[in-house]
Amino acid sequence: MRQSFTAVIERNATLTGEFTTEPYEAAWAREARWFVRVLDSAGHAPRMLVRTQISPDGLHWCDLDAGTEQSVDPAEGPVHSWPAEGFGGWLRLRGTVVGEQSDAASVKVLIYLALKS
């Protein structure tokens, strides 16, 4: 019997500059999908550039697929999603919040990780 679980990784988090999310142990899962819900944003054209990272132990990290970066642009809607495939034991996101000008861009988000066995 297949099982599923959705973890709330970040709740009402206001992100600026470079960030990493809390890690989540997902070795039991065969499928994973990230959901980022944008609650608010500030600055001139803010957006998030994020990469899925994997770890064998929750301490040492590398990008899941080198060169694969997701753009989360609030102007494109409030909910963004992408799969994570072929991952190891632990998952997290590493990213940067950027804007078009040198002002302090920020994005307030909910980040979910949906897992299925």
BANUTI-424570 format. One record per residue: x, y, z of N, C-alpha, C in turn; residue number from 1; residue in three letters. Coordinates in nm, 3 decimals. Example, Ala and Ser with C-alpha at 12.3 -4.5 7.8 and 13.67 -1.06 7.14 Angstrom:
// BANUTI-424570
<<1.319; -0.569; 0.780>; <1.230; -0.450; 0.780>; <1.320; -0.330; 0.780>; 1; "ala">;
<<1.285; -0.225; 0.708>; <1.367; -0.106; 0.714>; <1.290; 0.003; 0.787>; 2; "ser">;
***
This chain:
// BANUTI-424570
<<0.084; -0.118; 0.000>; <0.000; 0.000; 0.000>; <0.089; 0.125; 0.000>; 1; "met">;
<<0.060; 0.213; -0.093>; <0.137; 0.337; -0.101>; <0.098; 0.431; 0.010>; 2; "arg">;
<<0.197; 0.508; 0.057>; <0.172; 0.607; 0.160>; <0.215; 0.743; 0.108>; 3; "gln">;
<<0.155; 0.846; 0.163>; <0.195; 0.982; 0.128>; <0.198; 1.068; 0.253>; 4; "ser">;
<<0.277; 1.174; 0.244>; <0.290; 1.267; 0.356>; <0.333; 1.401; 0.301>; 5; "phe">;
<<0.276; 1.508; 0.353>; <0.318; 1.643; 0.316>; <0.374; 1.712; 0.439>; 6; "thr">;
<<0.499; 1.754; 0.429>; <0.567; 1.824; 0.538>; <0.570; 1.973; 0.508>; 7; "ala">;
<<0.541; 2.052; 0.609>; <0.557; 2.198; 0.598>; <0.701; 2.228; 0.639>; 8; "val">;
<<0.781; 2.269; 0.541>; <0.923; 2.291; 0.564>; <0.950; 2.432; 0.617>; 9; "ile">;
<<0.882; 2.531; 0.562>; <0.892; 2.670; 0.611>; <0.751; 2.726; 0.617>; 10; "glu">;
<<0.717; 2.790; 0.729>; <0.583; 2.845; 0.749>; <0.593; 2.994; 0.773>; 11; "arg">;
<<0.532; 3.072; 0.683>; <0.531; 3.218; 0.695>; <0.672; 3.276; 0.710>; 12; "asn">;
<<0.767; 3.218; 0.639>; <0.906; 3.261; 0.646>; <0.929; 3.376; 0.548>; 13; "ala">;
<<0.990; 3.483; 0.596>; <1.030; 3.594; 0.509>; <1.176; 3.572; 0.474>; 14; "thr">;
<<1.200; 3.548; 0.346>; <1.334; 3.515; 0.298>; <1.396; 3.635; 0.227>; 15; "leu">;
<<1.524; 3.659; 0.255>; <1.602; 3.764; 0.188>; <1.740; 3.707; 0.158>; 16; "thr">;
<<1.803; 3.756; 0.054>; <1.938; 3.713; 0.022>; <1.948; 3.562; 0.006>; 17; "gly">;
<<2.061; 3.505; 0.048>; <2.081; 3.360; 0.038>; <2.016; 3.290; 0.156>; 18; "glu">;
<<1.961; 3.170; 0.130>; <1.895; 3.095; 0.236>; <1.902; 2.945; 0.207>; 19; "phe">;
<<1.882; 2.865; 0.310>; <1.856; 2.722; 0.297>; <1.736; 2.692; 0.386>; 20; "thr">;
<<1.656; 2.596; 0.344>; <1.542; 2.556; 0.425>; <1.585; 2.453; 0.528>; 21; "thr">;
<<1.496; 2.421; 0.618>; <1.519; 2.311; 0.710>; <1.529; 2.183; 0.629>; 22; "glu">;
<<1.617; 2.092; 0.664>; <1.626; 1.965; 0.591>; <1.514; 1.870; 0.634>; 23; "pro">;
<<1.483; 1.774; 0.545>; <1.380; 1.676; 0.575>; <1.427; 1.539; 0.531>; 24; "tyr">;
<<1.415; 1.440; 0.620>; <1.456; 1.302; 0.590>; <1.346; 1.235; 0.508>; 25; "glu">;
<<1.382; 1.189; 0.389>; <1.282; 1.135; 0.296>; <1.326; 1.005; 0.232>; 26; "ala">;
<<1.412; 0.928; 0.299>; <1.465; 0.804; 0.240>; <1.357; 0.702; 0.208>; 27; "ala">;
<<1.247; 0.704; 0.279>; <1.138; 0.607; 0.257>; <1.059; 0.637; 0.130>; 28; "trp">;
<<1.068; 0.759; 0.079>; <0.983; 0.802; -0.033>; <1.044; 0.767; -0.169>; 29; "ala">;
<<0.958; 0.739; -0.264>; <1.001; 0.717; -0.402>; <0.980; 0.842; -0.487>; 30; "arg">;
<<0.886; 0.926; -0.445>; <0.855; 1.048; -0.518>; <0.855; 1.167; -0.423>; 31; "glu">;
<<0.896; 1.281; -0.474>; <0.893; 1.404; -0.396>; <0.856; 1.520; -0.488>; 32; "ala">;
<<0.782; 1.615; -0.433>; <0.746; 1.735; -0.507>; <0.746; 1.853; -0.412>; 33; "arg">;
<<0.814; 1.959; -0.454>; <0.818; 2.085; -0.379>; <0.699; 2.172; -0.419>; 34; "trp">;
<<0.641; 2.241; -0.321>; <0.540; 2.344; -0.345>; <0.584; 2.468; -0.269>; 35; "phe">;
<<0.587; 2.581; -0.338>; <0.618; 2.710; -0.275>; <0.497; 2.800; -0.297>; 36; "val">;
<<0.438; 2.843; -0.187>; <0.324; 2.935; -0.192>; <0.373; 3.073; -0.149>; 37; "arg">;
<<0.364; 3.169; -0.238>; <0.409; 3.306; -0.209>; <0.295; 3.380; -0.139>; 38; "val">;
<<0.322; 3.426; -0.017>; <0.222; 3.499; 0.061>; <0.234; 3.650; 0.042>; 39; "leu">;
<<0.358; 3.698; 0.025>; <0.382; 3.841; 0.011>; <0.522; 3.860; -0.046>; 40; "asp">;
<<0.546; 3.976; -0.103>; <0.680; 4.008; -0.153>; <0.702; 4.158; -0.141>; 41; "ser">;
<<0.830; 4.196; -0.133>; <0.866; 4.337; -0.121>; <0.990; 4.362; -0.206>; 42; "ala">;
<<1.004; 4.486; -0.250>; <1.117; 4.522; -0.335>; <1.072; 4.531; -0.479>; 43; "gly">;
<<1.165; 4.563; -0.567>; <1.135; 4.580; -0.709>; <1.153; 4.447; -0.782>; 44; "his">;
<<1.043; 4.388; -0.825>; <1.042; 4.261; -0.900>; <1.119; 4.149; -0.829>; 45; "ala">;
<<1.084; 4.119; -0.704>; <1.155; 4.012; -0.633>; <1.120; 3.875; -0.689>; 46; "pro">;
<<1.215; 3.782; -0.680>; <1.191; 3.642; -0.715>; <1.294; 3.557; -0.643>; 47; "arg">;
<<1.264; 3.429; -0.634>; <1.355; 3.335; -0.570>; <1.416; 3.245; -0.677>; 48; "met">;
<<1.544; 3.220; -0.667>; <1.613; 3.122; -0.750>; <1.654; 3.010; -0.657>; 49; "leu">;
<<1.601; 2.889; -0.678>; <1.622; 2.780; -0.583>; <1.670; 2.653; -0.651>; 50; "val">;
<<1.745; 2.574; -0.575>; <1.794; 2.443; -0.618>; <1.757; 2.341; -0.511>; 51; "arg">;
<<1.717; 2.223; -0.556>; <1.696; 2.113; -0.463>; <1.832; 2.055; -0.428>; 52; "thr">;
<<1.855; 2.035; -0.298>; <1.980; 1.974; -0.253>; <1.951; 1.841; -0.184>; 53; "gln">;
<<2.049; 1.751; -0.192>; <2.038; 1.619; -0.131>; <2.155; 1.595; -0.037>; 54; "ile">;
<<2.133; 1.500; 0.056>; <2.238; 1.467; 0.152>; <2.221; 1.322; 0.196>; 55; "ser">;
<<2.332; 1.252; 0.219>; <2.321; 1.116; 0.272>; <2.298; 1.113; 0.423>; 56; "pro">;
<<2.329; 1.225; 0.491>; <2.326; 1.225; 0.637>; <2.259; 1.347; 0.700>; 57; "asp">;
<<2.212; 1.440; 0.621>; <2.151; 1.562; 0.673>; <2.250; 1.667; 0.716>; 58; "gly">;
<<2.379; 1.643; 0.692>; <2.484; 1.737; 0.732>; <2.564; 1.791; 0.614>; 59; "leu">;
<<2.589; 1.709; 0.515>; <2.673; 1.745; 0.400>; <2.585; 1.744; 0.275>; 60; "his">;
<<2.588; 1.854; 0.199>; <2.489; 1.876; 0.094>; <2.553; 1.896; -0.042>; 61; "trp">;
<<2.477; 1.858; -0.146>; <2.512; 1.890; -0.285>; <2.383; 1.910; -0.362>; 62; "cys">;
<<2.392; 1.978; -0.477>; <2.274; 1.999; -0.561>; <2.229; 1.867; -0.619>; 63; "asp">;
<<2.097; 1.847; -0.626>; <2.041; 1.724; -0.682>; <2.081; 1.707; -0.828>; 64; "leu">;
<<2.055; 1.805; -0.909>; <2.093; 1.803; -1.050>; <2.170; 1.930; -1.078>; 65; "asp">;
<<2.300; 1.918; -1.096>; <2.385; 2.036; -1.118>; <2.329; 2.118; -1.234>; 66; "ala">;
<<2.316; 2.248; -1.211>; <2.268; 2.337; -1.316>; <2.117; 2.352; -1.321>; 67; "gly">;
<<2.042; 2.273; -1.243>; <1.897; 2.283; -1.244>; <1.851; 2.381; -1.137>; 68; "thr">;
<<1.803; 2.495; -1.181>; <1.758; 2.599; -1.089>; <1.613; 2.633; -1.122>; 69; "glu">;
<<1.531; 2.647; -1.020>; <1.392; 2.685; -1.037>; <1.377; 2.833; -1.004>; 70; "gln">;
<<1.293; 2.902; -1.080>; <1.263; 3.042; -1.053>; <1.122; 3.051; -0.995>; 71; "ser">;
<<1.111; 3.113; -0.880>; <0.981; 3.137; -0.817>; <0.956; 3.287; -0.825>; 72; "val">;
<<0.871; 3.326; -0.921>; <0.842; 3.466; -0.946>; <0.699; 3.496; -0.900>; 73; "asp">;
<<0.680; 3.579; -0.797>; <0.545; 3.610; -0.750>; <0.454; 3.666; -0.859>; 74; "pro">;
<<0.511; 3.730; -0.960>; <0.430; 3.785; -1.069>; <0.367; 3.676; -1.155>; 75; "ala">;
<<0.419; 3.553; -1.144>; <0.366; 3.442; -1.224>; <0.262; 3.359; -1.148>; 76; "glu">;
<<0.221; 3.406; -1.031>; <0.118; 3.337; -0.955>; <0.165; 3.303; -0.815>; 77; "gly">;
<<0.070; 3.265; -0.728>; <0.104; 3.242; -0.588>; <0.161; 3.103; -0.557>; 78; "pro">;
<<0.139; 3.004; -0.643>; <0.186; 2.868; -0.613>; <0.278; 2.818; -0.724>; 79; "val">;
<<0.393; 2.763; -0.684>; <0.492; 2.710; -0.777>; <0.527; 2.569; -0.732>; 80; "his">;
<<0.558; 2.480; -0.829>; <0.586; 2.342; -0.794>; <0.681; 2.279; -0.894>; 81; "ser">;
<<0.761; 2.181; -0.846>; <0.849; 2.103; -0.931>; <0.884; 1.972; -0.860>; 82; "trp">;
<<0.914; 1.867; -0.936>; <0.947; 1.739; -0.875>; <1.094; 1.730; -0.835>; 83; "pro">;
<<1.122; 1.638; -0.744>; <1.260; 1.599; -0.711>; <1.266; 1.449; -0.735>; 84; "ala">;
<<1.354; 1.407; -0.825>; <1.362; 1.266; -0.862>; <1.503; 1.214; -0.841>; 85; "glu">;
<<1.514; 1.088; -0.802>; <1.644; 1.026; -0.783>; <1.721; 1.084; -0.666>; 86; "gly">;
<<1.653; 1.117; -0.559>; <1.717; 1.182; -0.444>; <1.768; 1.079; -0.344>; 87; "phe">;
<<1.851; 1.125; -0.254>; <1.906; 1.039; -0.149>; <1.819; 1.041; -0.025>; 88; "gly">;
<<1.880; 1.038; 0.090>; <1.807; 1.028; 0.215>; <1.745; 1.157; 0.264>; 89; "gly">;
<<1.806; 1.271; 0.236>; <1.760; 1.399; 0.289>; <1.740; 1.499; 0.176>; 90; "trp">;
<<1.643; 1.590; 0.194>; <1.614; 1.695; 0.096>; <1.606; 1.831; 0.166>; 91; "leu">;
<<1.644; 1.936; 0.092>; <1.625; 2.074; 0.134>; <1.633; 2.162; 0.010>; 92; "arg">;
<<1.600; 2.289; 0.026>; <1.618; 2.387; -0.081>; <1.729; 2.484; -0.042>; 93; "leu">;
<<1.808; 2.524; -0.140>; <1.907; 2.630; -0.124>; <1.873; 2.734; -0.229>; 94; "arg">;
<<1.871; 2.861; -0.189>; <1.833; 2.962; -0.287>; <1.878; 3.101; -0.252>; 95; "gly">;
<<1.835; 3.192; -0.339>; <1.865; 3.334; -0.324>; <1.742; 3.413; -0.365>; 96; "thr">;
<<1.710; 3.516; -0.287>; <1.605; 3.610; -0.326>; <1.673; 3.727; -0.394>; 97; "val">;
<<1.629; 3.757; -0.516>; <1.690; 3.865; -0.594>; <1.581; 3.963; -0.639>; 98; "val">;
<<1.623; 4.084; -0.671>; <1.534; 4.186; -0.725>; <1.603; 4.256; -0.841>; 99; "gly">;
<<1.529; 4.338; -0.912>; <1.587; 4.406; -1.029>; <1.675; 4.525; -0.990>; 100; "glu">;
<<1.656; 4.578; -0.872>; <1.738; 4.690; -0.827>; <1.811; 4.649; -0.701>; 101; "gln">;
<<1.894; 4.736; -0.651>; <1.976; 4.701; -0.535>; <1.900; 4.709; -0.402>; 102; "ser">;
<<1.768; 4.731; -0.408>; <1.692; 4.736; -0.283>; <1.684; 4.597; -0.218>; 103; "asp">;
<<1.641; 4.593; -0.096>; <1.633; 4.466; -0.022>; <1.506; 4.392; -0.061>; 104; "ala">;
<<1.516; 4.302; -0.156>; <1.402; 4.222; -0.199>; <1.376; 4.113; -0.096>; 105; "ala">;
<<1.248; 4.083; -0.073>; <1.212; 3.976; 0.018>; <1.086; 3.907; -0.033>; 106; "ser">;
<<1.072; 3.780; 0.007>; <0.955; 3.702; -0.029>; <0.910; 3.625; 0.095>; 107; "val">;
<<0.781; 3.637; 0.128>; <0.724; 3.562; 0.241>; <0.654; 3.439; 0.183>; 108; "lys">;
<<0.691; 3.321; 0.234>; <0.646; 3.197; 0.171>; <0.603; 3.090; 0.272>; 109; "val">;
<<0.529; 2.995; 0.219>; <0.507; 2.864; 0.280>; <0.574; 2.765; 0.185>; 110; "leu">;
<<0.655; 2.674; 0.236>; <0.721; 2.574; 0.153>; <0.681; 2.436; 0.204>; 111; "ile">;
<<0.625; 2.356; 0.112>; <0.581; 2.221; 0.143>; <0.664; 2.120; 0.066>; 112; "tyr">;
<<0.681; 2.003; 0.123>; <0.745; 1.890; 0.055>; <0.647; 1.774; 0.060>; 113; "leu">;
<<0.592; 1.736; -0.056>; <0.497; 1.625; -0.065>; <0.573; 1.499; -0.105>; 114; "ala">;
<<0.554; 1.392; -0.027>; <0.630; 1.266; -0.046>; <0.533; 1.150; -0.064>; 115; "leu">;
<<0.570; 1.054; -0.151>; <0.493; 0.932; -0.172>; <0.586; 0.813; -0.176>; 116; "lys">;
<<0.541; 0.702; -0.118>; <0.622; 0.580; -0.121>; <0.598; 0.504; -0.251>; 117; "ser">;
***
